[in-house]
Amino acid sequence: FAGPSASLKVVRVACICSLGYAGFFRYDELSNIAPEHLGFFPDHLRVAKNDIYREGNYVYIKRLASKYCPVALLERHISI
């Protein structure tokens, strides 16, 4: 999925599915992620999110050495 010639729509769906799975995000959390909530680091991604009490928390997603890496898919989606 989301091969080198994949369209923006395919990459977006792959990115949403892999981020949702890796970060245990619900749909409303995924749909509310904004660029300022993201922090890219060499070995992980940090996503800021609020809990039900509006206290800020972070979700950390490790970068994988795989074509299924959610961090790499997000970087690819942003670059398209």
BATIZA-914534 format. One record per atom (N, C-alpha, C): atom name; x negated, y negated, z; chain. Coordinates in steps of 0.02 Angstrom, whole numbers. Layout:
<gumis>
+----+--------+--------+--------+----+
: at :      X :      Y :      Z : ch :
+----+--------+--------+--------+----+
: CA :      X :      Y :      Z :  A :
...
+----+--------+--------+--------+----+
</gumis>
This chain:
<gumis>
+----+--------+--------+--------+----+
: at :      X :      Y :      Z : ch :
+----+--------+--------+--------+----+
:  N :    -42 :     59 :      0 :  A :
: CA :      0 :      0 :      0 :  A :
:  C :    -44 :    -62 :      0 :  A :
:  N :    -18 :   -115 :    -25 :  A :
: CA :    -53 :   -180 :    -28 :  A :
:  C :   -122 :   -173 :    -59 :  A :
:  N :   -124 :   -139 :   -117 :  A :
: CA :   -187 :   -131 :   -153 :  A :
:  C :   -214 :   -198 :   -178 :  A :
:  N :   -271 :   -196 :   -211 :  A :
: CA :   -303 :   -258 :   -234 :  A :
:  C :   -259 :   -300 :   -281 :  A :
:  N :   -215 :   -268 :   -318 :  A :
: CA :   -173 :   -306 :   -365 :  A :
:  C :   -102 :   -317 :   -339 :  A :
:  N :    -92 :   -308 :   -274 :  A :
: CA :    -25 :   -314 :   -244 :  A :
:  C :     -2 :   -387 :   -246 :  A :
:  N :     63 :   -395 :   -252 :  A :
: CA :     93 :   -462 :   -253 :  A :
:  C :     95 :   -491 :   -182 :  A :
:  N :    110 :   -555 :   -178 :  A :
: CA :    116 :   -588 :   -113 :  A :
:  C :    169 :   -555 :    -70 :  A :
:  N :    224 :   -536 :   -101 :  A :
: CA :    279 :   -504 :    -64 :  A :
:  C :    257 :   -438 :    -33 :  A :
:  N :    221 :   -398 :    -69 :  A :
: CA :    197 :   -333 :    -44 :  A :
:  C :    147 :   -344 :     12 :  A :
:  N :    101 :   -391 :      4 :  A :
: CA :     51 :   -405 :     56 :  A :
:  C :     85 :   -431 :    118 :  A :
:  N :    135 :   -474 :    110 :  A :
: CA :    172 :   -502 :    168 :  A :
:  C :    207 :   -447 :    207 :  A :
:  N :    240 :   -401 :    172 :  A :
: CA :    275 :   -347 :    207 :  A :
:  C :    226 :   -302 :    243 :  A :
:  N :    170 :   -285 :    210 :  A :
: CA :    119 :   -244 :    242 :  A :
:  C :     90 :   -279 :    303 :  A :
:  N :     79 :   -344 :    298 :  A :
: CA :     52 :   -383 :    354 :  A :
:  C :    101 :   -384 :    412 :  A :
:  N :    164 :   -398 :    399 :  A :
: CA :    215 :   -400 :    452 :  A :
:  C :    222 :   -333 :    487 :  A :
:  N :    224 :   -279 :    448 :  A :
: CA :    231 :   -213 :    477 :  A :
:  C :    170 :   -194 :    520 :  A :
:  N :    110 :   -206 :    494 :  A :
: CA :     51 :   -187 :    532 :  A :
:  C :     41 :   -231 :    594 :  A :
:  N :     54 :   -296 :    589 :  A :
: CA :     49 :   -339 :    648 :  A :
:  C :    102 :   -321 :    700 :  A :
:  N :    162 :   -309 :    678 :  A :
: CA :    215 :   -290 :    724 :  A :
:  C :    198 :   -226 :    762 :  A :
:  N :    171 :   -178 :    726 :  A :
: CA :    153 :   -114 :    757 :  A :
:  C :     93 :   -122 :    805 :  A :
:  N :     41 :   -155 :    781 :  A :
: CA :    -21 :   -162 :    821 :  A :
:  C :    -10 :   -206 :    883 :  A :
:  N :     32 :   -257 :    878 :  A :
: CA :     42 :   -303 :    933 :  A :
:  C :    105 :   -291 :    973 :  A :
:  N :    143 :   -239 :    956 :  A :
: CA :    207 :   -224 :    990 :  A :
:  C :    253 :   -285 :    989 :  A :
:  N :    255 :   -320 :    932 :  A :
: CA :    297 :   -379 :    925 :  A :
:  C :    368 :   -360 :    904 :  A :
:  N :    417 :   -395 :    931 :  A :
: CA :    485 :   -390 :    906 :  A :
:  C :    490 :   -437 :    846 :  A :
:  N :    545 :   -429 :    807 :  A :
: CA :    551 :   -469 :    746 :  A :
:  C :    552 :   -544 :    762 :  A :
:  N :    587 :   -564 :    815 :  A :
: CA :    590 :   -636 :    830 :  A :
:  C :    521 :   -663 :    849 :  A :
:  N :    479 :   -622 :    880 :  A :
: CA :    411 :   -644 :    895 :  A :
:  C :    370 :   -651 :    831 :  A :
:  N :    377 :   -603 :    787 :  A :
: CA :    340 :   -606 :    723 :  A :
:  C :    361 :   -667 :    682 :  A :
:  N :    426 :   -680 :    680 :  A :
: CA :    450 :   -734 :    638 :  A :
:  C :    433 :   -803 :    666 :  A :
:  N :    414 :   -806 :    730 :  A :
: CA :    397 :   -871 :    761 :  A :
:  C :    322 :   -883 :    765 :  A :
:  N :    281 :   -838 :    738 :  A :
: CA :    209 :   -849 :    739 :  A :
:  C :    191 :   -904 :    690 :  A :
:  N :    156 :   -954 :    715 :  A :
: CA :    133 :  -1011 :    674 :  A :
:  C :     57 :  -1009 :    670 :  A :
:  N :     28 :  -1043 :    621 :  A :
: CA :    -45 :  -1043 :    615 :  A :
:  C :    -82 :  -1065 :    678 :  A :
:  N :    -53 :  -1112 :    716 :  A :
: CA :    -87 :  -1134 :    777 :  A :
:  C :    -85 :  -1082 :    833 :  A :
:  N :    -46 :  -1029 :    825 :  A :
: CA :    -43 :   -975 :    874 :  A :
:  C :    -97 :   -922 :    862 :  A :
:  N :   -133 :   -928 :    806 :  A :
: CA :   -182 :   -877 :    787 :  A :
:  C :   -252 :   -900 :    802 :  A :
:  N :   -292 :   -853 :    826 :  A :
: CA :   -363 :   -865 :    837 :  A :
:  C :   -402 :   -807 :    807 :  A :
:  N :   -441 :   -820 :    755 :  A :
: CA :   -480 :   -768 :    722 :  A :
:  C :   -550 :   -766 :    752 :  A :
:  N :   -572 :   -706 :    769 :  A :
: CA :   -638 :   -695 :    797 :  A :
:  C :   -670 :   -638 :    758 :  A :
:  N :   -737 :   -629 :    763 :  A :
: CA :   -769 :   -578 :    722 :  A :
:  C :   -743 :   -507 :    734 :  A :
:  N :   -722 :   -492 :    795 :  A :
: CA :   -700 :   -423 :    810 :  A :
:  C :   -627 :   -417 :    828 :  A :
:  N :   -590 :   -473 :    830 :  A :
: CA :   -519 :   -468 :    849 :  A :
:  C :   -480 :   -530 :    827 :  A :
:  N :   -415 :   -524 :    835 :  A :
: CA :   -368 :   -579 :    823 :  A :
:  C :   -332 :   -593 :    889 :  A :
:  N :   -325 :   -657 :    905 :  A :
: CA :   -288 :   -676 :    965 :  A :
:  C :   -224 :   -712 :    943 :  A :
:  N :   -167 :   -687 :    967 :  A :
: CA :   -103 :   -716 :    950 :  A :
:  C :    -71 :   -742 :   1014 :  A :
:  N :    -56 :   -807 :   1016 :  A :
: CA :    -23 :   -836 :   1074 :  A :
:  C :     52 :   -824 :   1069 :  A :
:  N :     82 :   -806 :   1125 :  A :
: CA :    155 :   -797 :   1126 :  A :
:  C :    181 :   -815 :   1195 :  A :
:  N :    245 :   -831 :   1198 :  A :
: CA :    278 :   -846 :   1261 :  A :
:  C :    320 :   -787 :   1283 :  A :
:  N :    324 :   -777 :   1349 :  A :
: CA :    368 :   -726 :   1374 :  A :
:  C :    435 :   -758 :   1393 :  A :
:  N :    479 :   -720 :   1425 :  A :
: CA :    546 :   -746 :   1440 :  A :
:  C :    545 :   -804 :   1489 :  A :
:  N :    490 :   -811 :   1527 :  A :
: CA :    484 :   -866 :   1575 :  A :
:  C :    445 :   -925 :   1546 :  A :
:  N :    432 :   -924 :   1481 :  A :
: CA :    395 :   -977 :   1445 :  A :
:  C :    324 :   -985 :   1470 :  A :
:  N :    296 :   -931 :   1497 :  A :
: CA :    226 :   -931 :   1517 :  A :
:  C :    185 :   -906 :   1458 :  A :
:  N :    132 :   -940 :   1443 :  A :
: CA :     92 :   -920 :   1385 :  A :
:  C :     52 :   -857 :   1399 :  A :
:  N :     53 :   -813 :   1351 :  A :
: CA :     14 :   -752 :   1353 :  A :
:  C :    -21 :   -744 :   1286 :  A :
:  N :    -70 :   -701 :   1284 :  A :
: CA :   -105 :   -685 :   1222 :  A :
:  C :   -100 :   -611 :   1208 :  A :
:  N :    -94 :   -595 :   1145 :  A :
: CA :    -98 :   -526 :   1122 :  A :
:  C :   -162 :   -522 :   1081 :  A :
:  N :   -203 :   -472 :   1096 :  A :
: CA :   -266 :   -463 :   1061 :  A :
:  C :   -260 :   -402 :   1016 :  A :
:  N :   -279 :   -411 :    953 :  A :
: CA :   -276 :   -356 :    905 :  A :
:  C :   -346 :   -346 :    877 :  A :
:  N :   -373 :   -286 :    888 :  A :
: CA :   -442 :   -271 :    867 :  A :
:  C :   -446 :   -264 :    792 :  A :
:  N :   -501 :   -288 :    765 :  A :
: CA :   -515 :   -280 :    694 :  A :
:  C :   -537 :   -208 :    682 :  A :
:  N :   -511 :   -176 :    631 :  A :
: CA :   -527 :   -107 :    615 :  A :
:  C :   -569 :   -103 :    552 :  A :
:  N :   -608 :    -50 :    547 :  A :
: CA :   -647 :    -38 :    487 :  A :
:  C :   -606 :      7 :    440 :  A :
:  N :   -549 :    -19 :    420 :  A :
: CA :   -501 :     19 :    379 :  A :
:  C :   -463 :    -28 :    334 :  A :
:  N :   -437 :     -1 :    279 :  A :
: CA :   -396 :    -43 :    235 :  A :
:  C :   -329 :    -58 :    267 :  A :
:  N :   -312 :    -25 :    322 :  A :
: CA :   -249 :    -37 :    357 :  A :
:  C :   -256 :    -86 :    415 :  A :
:  N :   -312 :   -120 :    419 :  A :
: CA :   -325 :   -167 :    474 :  A :
:  C :   -275 :   -225 :    472 :  A :
:  N :   -237 :   -235 :    526 :  A :
: CA :   -189 :   -290 :    527 :  A :
:  C :   -222 :   -359 :    523 :  A :
:  N :   -281 :   -365 :    551 :  A :
: CA :   -316 :   -430 :    549 :  A :
:  C :   -337 :   -446 :    477 :  A :
:  N :   -365 :   -396 :    442 :  A :
: CA :   -385 :   -407 :    372 :  A :
:  C :   -325 :   -421 :    328 :  A :
:  N :   -269 :   -386 :    340 :  A :
: CA :   -208 :   -399 :    301 :  A :
:  C :   -182 :   -470 :    312 :  A :
:  N :   -186 :   -494 :    374 :  A :
: CA :   -164 :   -562 :    389 :  A :
:  C :   -209 :   -613 :    355 :  A :
:  N :   -275 :   -601 :    358 :  A :
: CA :   -321 :   -647 :    324 :  A :
:  C :   -309 :   -648 :    249 :  A :
:  N :   -294 :   -589 :    221 :  A :
: CA :   -280 :   -585 :    150 :  A :
:  C :   -215 :   -622 :    133 :  A :
:  N :   -164 :   -614 :    175 :  A :
: CA :   -100 :   -648 :    163 :  A :
:  C :   -109 :   -724 :    166 :  A :
:  N :   -148 :   -748 :    213 :  A :
: CA :   -160 :   -820 :    220 :  A :
:  C :   -199 :   -847 :    160 :  A :
:  N :   -245 :   -807 :    134 :  A :
: CA :   -287 :   -831 :     78 :  A :
:  C :   -251 :   -832 :     11 :  A :
:  N :   -196 :   -796 :      5 :  A :
: CA :   -160 :   -794 :    -60 :  A :
:  C :   -123 :   -859 :    -71 :  A :
+----+--------+--------+--------+----+
</gumis>
